[in-house]
Amino acid sequence: MASSTSDDDFITVVCSNPNRIQANTTSTDVEILISVTNIPSWDLPSILCHQTVKVQAHRNRLIQHSSYFNGLLSGSFSESGLDCIAIEWNLEAFLHILNCIYDCPLDVTSKNFLPLYEGALYFGVEMLLMRCKTWFSEVVSAEVPPQVQLDDLISIWSFGLEHARDFLPELCGSYLARNFMWAISMNCFVDIPYDLLLSCVKHMNLTVDSEMHLSNALLVWIDANTECMEGLSRNEDVCTGILKQIRLSLLPLWFAAEKRSSCHFSKFADESIDSIFRLLRIPSTGSVDALGASHLHDLRIRLTKFSKRVNLSSCSQITSAVLLLSLLPSANSIDYILRGIGQSPFNLERLDRDQCSEVLNLLPTLSFEAVQEVDISKCPRLHLQSAIECFRKSFPSLRILKAAFLLKFKISTLRKLVRKCPMVCEVDLTTDTSPIISSQVSVVSSSPAITPQISNLSLNVQDMTSFYNSGLSIAKLTLEGRNDLYDSDLQYISRFCVSLQYVNLKGCTSLTDVGIASLLRRCIKLHSVLVCDTSFGINSVLALCSSSSNHIAVEQIENELLDSLALNLQILHMGSCKCVDETSLLKLMSQMQKLKSLCLSDTRLSDGALYSFRGSSLEMLDISNTMVSNAAVAYLVGGNPGLKCLKARGCRNLSQQESDPQKREFSFSYSCRELHNEIGRTCMLEEIALGWGFSYSSLEALKPAITSLRKITVGLGGLLGEDGLRKLPTICPMLELIILYFQVISDRTIMNIMANLKKLVVLAFCHCLGDISILSFKFPMPNLRKLKLQRVTPWMTNNDLFILTQSCANLVELSLLGCTLLDSESQQIISQGWPGLVSIHLEECGRVTTMGVSSLLDCKALEDLLLRHNGPGLQRSFIFDAASKLPMLRKVSLDFCDAAEGDFDIPNYGDRHFLSTLKIAKCKLQKGLKVSFVKAPRRRQVHKETLVLVWNSSTVTRTVVKERL
């Protein structure tokens, strides 16, 4: 604190709080007297308990540092000669102002900024005004996580607008623009004033992960503010003014299609779809001149120096030219720049690797060093080589690349990526898993693609060294569904990605046990292994259980467990890996101690393996379709209190009492109820899937563990009954997913679910019993996204379907089986009611396709289409027509019975568009039983076989299986 100088002229300032407070019950005084002479030792909490505070302060110091007191105490006012003056102001703010005047430490925060700034303005304390302004400018300009809460920001913006402090609204708008993704996650986002929001979305530093995030946020804001804007003449202008800031050409097709039913966005959605298809009609090697210069701005992906994530997922219209356009300094100068180097951005796809790099080196591309994650999943028109060159130049800090469902992204492409972008540590190359899993189907005939015996990658010594150095950063690699991945590719990966910690090989059906084992031996840092639906077997188990050291002394062999890969595993998913015998599985289970997630569904899992498990950190356990007992499961659950997810559907032994004490080391008799009691006492579950042995009494026993449950699946063998289903919303109010198989349902139970579980996202009733009607589905379910009704609504008519579109207006996936009263008009009801559907499954639904398929193809964003036994009206060219009209279509399932000409044309590799899986079932006629009053036996259609075609990065595999897939 500064000295009091030679002037000891004191004045008493009596400050009263304008908003009266209830005095502290322990204090008998309404007011308190304090002095600035001991200001460092002020006890603010104690002082602020009083309604009035008398402060003895130096008259000259107040006059010197405050224009308010200067005018009051040194002018012609009557107060100038008084020894005591009174003011009304917020006590805490005024005491902080005095702290500033007397040079005491003062921390400005987002909570006290506005009171301090307002007080500094009123009392004319320039030093505090400057301190507040400096603090706010630094905070809103910092590149650290947001330090000003959104509700405080709104208050500051409003204050600045009201008091003509222009710098405050400007800084608030800039701050909100840079931190927009954070702001939309706040509940008070809808409270942002329109003018602030508009200035934000127009700001040059508006930073969003994708145009979809911006669009969705603005629609949420409009929906929340519609009521208060009703009746205002500017209501329509408000909506239009803010929505026209969206770059409609960059929206995902499914999002634009879904929003066609939005009252505020329908016009913009139609414009977006038209723009997307206009782009799709331009060949990927075409010219942007077809769009016109006025559209270039709308094609620029929003990138700022603050961008951390770029999400282009499901934007089928994106090409490397659009990406490049966004990386150049200005859309207006692109033609001049490109003519200068004699190239067009759309011609980049025609260049080989070296030429592409040379051309990009000539362009003045911008660098966005904050970008760490890029998602190009489902962008089939994006030329990957050109894209990687763009990433190299403009995203030097890129660490995560998601490129799911891009069949042309090969292992050789991965090599280019890690060499060009050496900081990349996570890559997702997921594709659709082939339905041909050897352990699950019976193959009649097959014409598989030729499996290469050696790697098709030709590397010289320089390439090997370069890739080795860059590949060291890859820690997480997802290759799920890549049936074009062979042992040679895996050997290549294991050699150069030695820092691999997480690998997902689920559904990689071309790999062998030996190949997987080789990867496990080489990548000694692995802690997460996902190998469901592969040939993972005994060799792979031995690789996990053996020492991670290449050379072990004889005397150390007995201690090899100490550094085995299994010991450090955190995730192991090996569902349907039936090549692992009980002995190997027991050995593996005995070594895993740090496991958090374990999937052993459809394996040879035994009780002994569960009893041998030593871990205590499990959070997810999937033992579906195994022969484990209640006692063994209870033992495992009891030792893992952090379990959040338990899946045990199809475990028939869970419904039986233990009868063989020789196989039960820990319990001679253990009932279902005892198991459920153990779960109820031990866990706090978020997801559960049960079947055999699960009943209403089980629900009561589990009650303590499922109060926060979000997902529940009840399968064959479980019986909740009407009482259980009726209590489900009360016991589990947070449910987001309900899937019921073979349960007894009624209108009463479904209406109770629909009325009370407003957060429900997925609802499925499959092969359930009971009488229900359309009354069950008249409750609005705006959050419901996926609906599956299989053999539960045979009475459904077109009118009922229309009612369903009104109550479940936001569906993206629809599956109907056995709705025999539907006809061809239902196609239009579906396409108009749910224009954003990405998955449609219609089977045995009356005469839906008798007149062919037309309106269903208006669901432009379809990715998965199943039409079977809905009427023989499908044209021979239907597969090609659907694939050409639906740019995102990947999976099609049909039946020869519905072919108008008895057959379908199969597209060749080049004409398949985005298609990756095609399944066509075939039926045969079977004689029925003779009945006395029937002259001849009736014949009915039964399944015979299924033709399955699976496309990968270079070939197609054609397989015929007995099962109906």
ChimeraX attribute file (.defattr): number of C-alpha atoms within 10 A of each C-alpha:
attribute: neighborCount
match mode: 1-to-1
recipient: residues
	/A:1	15
	/A:2	8
	/A:3	7
	/A:4	15
	/A:5	9
	/A:6	6
	/A:7	10
	/A:8	11
	/A:9	13
	/A:10	17
	/A:11	20
	/A:12	20
	/A:13	18
	/A:14	18
	/A:15	21
	/A:16	20
	/A:17	18
	/A:18	13
	/A:19	11
	/A:20	10
	/A:21	11
	/A:22	10
	/A:23	15
	/A:24	14
	/A:25	8
	/A:26	7
	/A:27	11
	/A:28	9
	/A:29	13
	/A:30	13
	/A:31	18
	/A:32	16
	/A:33	13
	/A:34	15
	/A:35	14
	/A:36	19
	/A:37	14
	/A:38	9
	/A:39	15
	/A:40	12
	/A:41	8
	/A:42	13
	/A:43	9
	/A:44	12
	/A:45	9
	/A:46	11
	/A:47	18
	/A:48	20
	/A:49	21
	/A:50	22
	/A:51	21
	/A:52	22
	/A:53	22
	/A:54	19
	/A:55	20
	/A:56	19
	/A:57	21
	/A:58	20
	/A:59	21
	/A:60	20
	/A:61	18
	/A:62	20
	/A:63	16
	/A:64	12
	/A:65	20
	/A:66	23
	/A:67	18
	/A:68	16
	/A:69	21
	/A:70	19
	/A:71	14
	/A:72	17
	/A:73	22
	/A:74	15
	/A:75	12
	/A:76	10
	/A:77	11
	/A:78	10
	/A:79	16
	/A:80	17
	/A:81	14
	/A:82	11
	/A:83	14
	/A:84	15
	/A:85	16
	/A:86	12
	/A:87	13
	/A:88	13
	/A:89	17
	/A:90	17
	/A:91	22
	/A:92	16
	/A:93	19
	/A:94	21
	/A:95	22
	/A:96	23
	/A:97	24
	/A:98	19
	/A:99	18
	/A:100	19
	/A:101	20
	/A:102	22
	/A:103	12
	/A:104	15
	/A:105	11
	/A:106	12
	/A:107	11
	/A:108	17
	/A:109	15
	/A:110	17
	/A:111	13
	/A:112	15
	/A:113	20
	/A:114	21
	/A:115	18
	/A:116	24
	/A:117	23
	/A:118	16
	/A:119	20
	/A:120	26
	/A:121	17
	/A:122	13
	/A:123	18
	/A:124	17
	/A:125	23
	/A:126	15
	/A:127	16
	/A:128	25
	/A:129	17
	/A:130	13
	/A:131	18
	/A:132	21
	/A:133	16
	/A:134	11
	/A:135	17
	/A:136	21
	/A:137	16
	/A:138	11
	/A:139	19
	/A:140	20
	/A:141	14
	/A:142	12
	/A:143	11
	/A:144	8
	/A:145	9
	/A:146	17
	/A:147	12
	/A:148	17
	/A:149	13
	/A:150	23
	/A:151	18
	/A:152	15
	/A:153	22
	/A:154	21
	/A:155	14
	/A:156	21
	/A:157	24
	/A:158	19
	/A:159	17
	/A:160	19
	/A:161	15
	/A:162	11
	/A:163	11
	/A:164	11
	/A:165	13
	/A:166	12
	/A:167	14
	/A:168	21
	/A:169	23
	/A:170	17
	/A:171	19
	/A:172	25
	/A:173	27
	/A:174	23
	/A:175	23
	/A:176	27
	/A:177	24
	/A:178	25
	/A:179	23
	/A:180	23
	/A:181	18
	/A:182	15
	/A:183	20
	/A:184	20
	/A:185	10
	/A:186	12
	/A:187	10
	/A:188	14
	/A:189	21
	/A:190	20
	/A:191	14
	/A:192	20
	/A:193	14
	/A:194	16
	/A:195	12
	/A:196	19
	/A:197	21
	/A:198	18
	/A:199	19
	/A:200	23
	/A:201	23
	/A:202	15
	/A:203	17
	/A:204	14
	/A:205	22
	/A:206	24
	/A:207	26
	/A:208	26
	/A:209	21
	/A:210	21
	/A:211	22
	/A:212	21
	/A:213	15
	/A:214	23
	/A:215	22
	/A:216	14
	/A:217	19
	/A:218	22
	/A:219	19
	/A:220	14
	/A:221	21
	/A:222	20
	/A:223	14
	/A:224	14
	/A:225	17
	/A:226	13
	/A:227	10
	/A:228	9
	/A:229	15
	/A:230	11
	/A:231	9
	/A:232	10
	/A:233	9
	/A:234	12
	/A:235	17
	/A:236	12
	/A:237	11
	/A:238	16
	/A:239	20
	/A:240	15
	/A:241	12
	/A:242	20
	/A:243	21
	/A:244	12
	/A:245	14
	/A:246	19
	/A:247	21
	/A:248	24
	/A:249	28
	/A:250	25
	/A:251	29
	/A:252	25
	/A:253	25
	/A:254	22
	/A:255	23
	/A:256	28
	/A:257	26
	/A:258	25
	/A:259	22
	/A:260	23
	/A:261	19
	/A:262	13
	/A:263	9
	/A:264	18
	/A:265	19
	/A:266	16
	/A:267	14
	/A:268	20
	/A:269	22
	/A:270	16
	/A:271	15
	/A:272	24
	/A:273	23
	/A:274	14
	/A:275	19
	/A:276	22
	/A:277	17
	/A:278	14
	/A:279	19
	/A:280	16
	/A:281	11
	/A:282	15
	/A:283	11
	/A:284	22
	/A:285	18
	/A:286	15
	/A:287	14
	/A:288	19
	/A:289	10
	/A:290	11
	/A:291	13
	/A:292	8
	/A:293	13
	/A:294	10
	/A:295	16
	/A:296	19
	/A:297	15
	/A:298	16
	/A:299	19
	/A:300	20
	/A:301	24
	/A:302	20
	/A:303	23
	/A:304	19
	/A:305	14
	/A:306	17
	/A:307	21
	/A:308	20
	/A:309	19
	/A:310	21
	/A:311	19
	/A:312	26
	/A:313	20
	/A:314	22
	/A:315	24
	/A:316	26
	/A:317	27
	/A:318	28
	/A:319	27
	/A:320	25
	/A:321	25
	/A:322	19
	/A:323	20
	/A:324	25
	/A:325	21
	/A:326	21
	/A:327	25
	/A:328	19
	/A:329	13
	/A:330	15
	/A:331	18
	/A:332	13
	/A:333	10
	/A:334	19
	/A:335	15
	/A:336	10
	/A:337	17
	/A:338	15
	/A:339	10
	/A:340	11
	/A:341	12
	/A:342	9
	/A:343	13
	/A:344	18
	/A:345	23
	/A:346	21
	/A:347	15
	/A:348	25
	/A:349	22
	/A:350	13
	/A:351	14
	/A:352	11
	/A:353	14
	/A:354	8
	/A:355	12
	/A:356	19
	/A:357	19
	/A:358	12
	/A:359	17
	/A:360	18
	/A:361	13
	/A:362	12
	/A:363	17
	/A:364	12
	/A:365	18
	/A:366	19
	/A:367	20
	/A:368	21
	/A:369	17
	/A:370	16
	/A:371	23
	/A:372	19
	/A:373	21
	/A:374	22
	/A:375	21
	/A:376	23
	/A:377	23
	/A:378	25
	/A:379	24
	/A:380	24
	/A:381	20
	/A:382	23
	/A:383	21
	/A:384	23
	/A:385	21
	/A:386	25
	/A:387	20
	/A:388	22
	/A:389	23
	/A:390	24
	/A:391	23
	/A:392	20
	/A:393	20
	/A:394	19
	/A:395	23
	/A:396	20
	/A:397	20
	/A:398	24
	/A:399	19
	/A:400	20
	/A:401	20
	/A:402	21
	/A:403	24
	/A:404	23
	/A:405	24
	/A:406	24
	/A:407	21
	/A:408	13
	/A:409	17
	/A:410	19
	/A:411	20
	/A:412	12
	/A:413	14
	/A:414	16
	/A:415	22
	/A:416	19
	/A:417	25
	/A:418	25
	/A:419	20
	/A:420	20
	/A:421	23
	/A:422	22
	/A:423	20
	/A:424	25
	/A:425	22
	/A:426	19
	/A:427	25
	/A:428	20
	/A:429	23
	/A:430	23
	/A:431	23
	/A:432	21
	/A:433	19
	/A:434	20
	/A:435	17
	/A:436	21
	/A:437	17
	/A:438	13
	/A:439	14
	/A:440	12
	/A:441	15
	/A:442	14
	/A:443	16
	/A:444	13
	/A:445	12
	/A:446	14
	/A:447	11
	/A:448	13
	/A:449	14
	/A:450	9
	/A:451	12
	/A:452	13
	/A:453	9
	/A:454	11
	/A:455	14
	/A:456	11
	/A:457	12
	/A:458	8
	/A:459	10
	/A:460	8
	/A:461	8
	/A:462	9
	/A:463	14
	/A:464	15
	/A:465	13
	/A:466	16
	/A:467	21
	/A:468	18
	/A:469	15
	/A:470	22
	/A:471	27
	/A:472	18
	/A:473	21
	/A:474	24
	/A:475	19
	/A:476	20
	/A:477	20
	/A:478	21
	/A:479	21
	/A:480	25
	/A:481	24
	/A:482	26
	/A:483	23
	/A:484	22
	/A:485	22
	/A:486	22
	/A:487	22
	/A:488	18
	/A:489	21
	/A:490	18
	/A:491	18
	/A:492	16
	/A:493	21
	/A:494	21
	/A:495	16
	/A:496	23
	/A:497	26
	/A:498	20
	/A:499	19
	/A:500	27
	/A:501	18
	/A:502	21
	/A:503	24
	/A:504	22
	/A:505	27
	/A:506	23
	/A:507	26
	/A:508	25
	/A:509	25
	/A:510	15
	/A:511	22
	/A:512	18
	/A:513	17
	/A:514	17
	/A:515	21
	/A:516	25
	/A:517	19
	/A:518	19
	/A:519	24
	/A:520	24
	/A:521	23
	/A:522	22
	/A:523	22
	/A:524	21
	/A:525	18
	/A:526	25
	/A:527	20
	/A:528	23
	/A:529	20
	/A:530	23
	/A:531	24
	/A:532	24
	/A:533	26
	/A:534	27
	/A:535	27
	/A:536	27
	/A:537	21
	/A:538	19
	/A:539	20
	/A:540	23
	/A:541	21
	/A:542	19
	/A:543	21
	/A:544	24
	/A:545	24
	/A:546	20
	/A:547	23
	/A:548	22
	/A:549	13
	/A:550	8
	/A:551	8
	/A:552	12
	/A:553	7
	/A:554	7
	/A:555	8
	/A:556	12
	/A:557	12
	/A:558	9
	/A:559	11
	/A:560	15
	/A:561	18
	/A:562	16
	/A:563	15
	/A:564	22
	/A:565	26
	/A:566	30
	/A:567	23
	/A:568	20
	/A:569	24
	/A:570	20
	/A:571	23
	/A:572	21
	/A:573	22
	/A:574	26
	/A:575	23
	/A:576	24
	/A:577	21
	/A:578	21
	/A:579	17
	/A:580	21
	/A:581	16
	/A:582	17
	/A:583	14
	/A:584	18
	/A:585	22
	/A:586	20
	/A:587	16
	/A:588	19
	/A:589	21
	/A:590	20
	/A:591	23
	/A:592	25
	/A:593	18
	/A:594	18
	/A:595	25
	/A:596	21
	/A:597	20
	/A:598	22
	/A:599	22
	/A:600	23
	/A:601	25
	/A:602	23
	/A:603	22
	/A:604	20
	/A:605	23
	/A:606	18
	/A:607	21
	/A:608	19
	/A:609	20
	/A:610	22
	/A:611	20
	/A:612	18
	/A:613	20
	/A:614	17
	/A:615	18
	/A:616	18
	/A:617	17
	/A:618	23
	/A:619	19
	/A:620	22
	/A:621	22
	/A:622	22
	/A:623	22
	/A:624	24
	/A:625	22
	/A:626	22
	/A:627	17
	/A:628	22
	/A:629	24
	/A:630	25
	/A:631	26
	/A:632	24
	/A:633	20
	/A:634	22
	/A:635	18
	/A:636	20
	/A:637	23
	/A:638	18
	/A:639	16
	/A:640	21
	/A:641	18
	/A:642	18
	/A:643	26
	/A:644	21
	/A:645	21
	/A:646	24
	/A:647	23
	/A:648	24
	/A:649	26
	/A:650	22
	/A:651	24
	/A:652	19
	/A:653	17
	/A:654	28
	/A:655	18
	/A:656	15
	/A:657	15
	/A:658	18
	/A:659	11
	/A:660	9
	/A:661	11
	/A:662	8
	/A:663	12
	/A:664	18
	/A:665	12
	/A:666	12
	/A:667	14
	/A:668	14
	/A:669	15
	/A:670	20
	/A:671	17
	/A:672	23
	/A:673	20
	/A:674	16
	/A:675	25
	/A:676	24
	/A:677	20
	/A:678	19
	/A:679	26
	/A:680	20
	/A:681	17
	/A:682	20
	/A:683	22
	/A:684	21
	/A:685	25
	/A:686	22
	/A:687	21
	/A:688	21
	/A:689	21
	/A:690	22
	/A:691	27
	/A:692	21
	/A:693	23
	/A:694	23
	/A:695	20
	/A:696	18
	/A:697	16
	/A:698	21
	/A:699	22
	/A:700	18
	/A:701	20
	/A:702	24
	/A:703	21
	/A:704	18
	/A:705	25
	/A:706	28
	/A:707	19
	/A:708	18
	/A:709	22
	/A:710	19
	/A:711	22
	/A:712	23
	/A:713	19
	/A:714	24
	/A:715	21
	/A:716	19
	/A:717	21
	/A:718	23
	/A:719	23
	/A:720	23
	/A:721	15
	/A:722	18
	/A:723	11
	/A:724	18
	/A:725	22
	/A:726	19
	/A:727	18
	/A:728	24
	/A:729	20
	/A:730	14
	/A:731	20
	/A:732	20
	/A:733	20
	/A:734	20
	/A:735	26
	/A:736	20
	/A:737	20
	/A:738	18
	/A:739	17
	/A:740	23
	/A:741	20
	/A:742	18
	/A:743	22
	/A:744	17
	/A:745	21
	/A:746	20
	/A:747	16
	/A:748	14
	/A:749	22
	/A:750	20
	/A:751	17
	/A:752	19
	/A:753	24
	/A:754	21
	/A:755	16
	/A:756	17
	/A:757	20
	/A:758	19
	/A:759	17
	/A:760	23
	/A:761	20
	/A:762	19
	/A:763	19
	/A:764	19
	/A:765	21
	/A:766	19
	/A:767	18
	/A:768	19
	/A:769	15
	/A:770	11
	/A:771	11
	/A:772	19
	/A:773	16
	/A:774	16
	/A:775	13
	/A:776	18
	/A:777	22
	/A:778	18
	/A:779	20
	/A:780	16
	/A:781	23
	/A:782	16
	/A:783	17
	/A:784	23
	/A:785	18
	/A:786	20
	/A:787	19
	/A:788	19
	/A:789	19
	/A:790	20
	/A:791	19
	/A:792	23
	/A:793	22
	/A:794	20
	/A:795	15
	/A:796	19
	/A:797	18
	/A:798	19
	/A:799	13
	/A:800	17
	/A:801	18
	/A:802	16
	/A:803	19
	/A:804	22
	/A:805	21
	/A:806	17
	/A:807	17
	/A:808	21
	/A:809	20
	/A:810	23
	/A:811	25
	/A:812	21
	/A:813	20
	/A:814	19
	/A:815	17
	/A:816	21
	/A:817	22
	/A:818	22
	/A:819	26
	/A:820	19
	/A:821	17
	/A:822	24
	/A:823	19
	/A:824	22
	/A:825	14
	/A:826	22
	/A:827	20
	/A:828	19
	/A:829	20
	/A:830	22
	/A:831	19
	/A:832	19
	/A:833	24
	/A:834	26
	/A:835	29
	/A:836	26
	/A:837	28
	/A:838	24
	/A:839	20
	/A:840	22
	/A:841	18
	/A:842	22
	/A:843	23
	/A:844	20
	/A:845	25
	/A:846	21
	/A:847	21
	/A:848	27
	/A:849	28
	/A:850	18
	/A:851	16
	/A:852	20
	/A:853	17
	/A:854	13
	/A:855	16
	/A:856	23
	/A:857	19
	/A:858	20
	/A:859	25
	/A:860	25
	/A:861	28
	/A:862	29
	/A:863	21
	/A:864	19
	/A:865	22
	/A:866	18
	/A:867	22
	/A:868	24
	/A:869	22
	/A:870	27
	/A:871	23
	/A:872	21
	/A:873	20
	/A:874	26
	/A:875	19
	/A:876	16
	/A:877	14
	/A:878	17
	/A:879	20
	/A:880	19
	/A:881	14
	/A:882	22
	/A:883	23
	/A:884	16
	/A:885	17
	/A:886	20
	/A:887	21
	/A:888	25
	/A:889	24
	/A:890	22
	/A:891	20
	/A:892	21
	/A:893	20
	/A:894	25
	/A:895	25
	/A:896	20
	/A:897	22
	/A:898	23
	/A:899	23
	/A:900	18
	/A:901	13
	/A:902	14
	/A:903	16
	/A:904	20
	/A:905	11
	/A:906	15
	/A:907	15
	/A:908	12
	/A:909	15
	/A:910	7
	/A:911	12
	/A:912	20
	/A:913	21
	/A:914	25
	/A:915	26
	/A:916	24
	/A:917	23
	/A:918	21
	/A:919	22
	/A:920	23
	/A:921	22
	/A:922	19
	/A:923	16
	/A:924	13
	/A:925	12
	/A:926	13
	/A:927	13
	/A:928	12
	/A:929	11
	/A:930	11
	/A:931	10
	/A:932	8
	/A:933	6
	/A:934	9
	/A:935	8
	/A:936	12
	/A:937	13
	/A:938	13
	/A:939	12
	/A:940	11
	/A:941	13
	/A:942	12
	/A:943	15
	/A:944	14
	/A:945	20
	/A:946	24
	/A:947	24
	/A:948	21
	/A:949	22
	/A:950	22
	/A:951	24
	/A:952	24
	/A:953	16
	/A:954	11
	/A:955	14
	/A:956	17
	/A:957	17
	/A:958	17
	/A:959	18
	/A:960	21
	/A:961	19
	/A:962	17
	/A:963	16
	/A:964	15
	/A:965	15
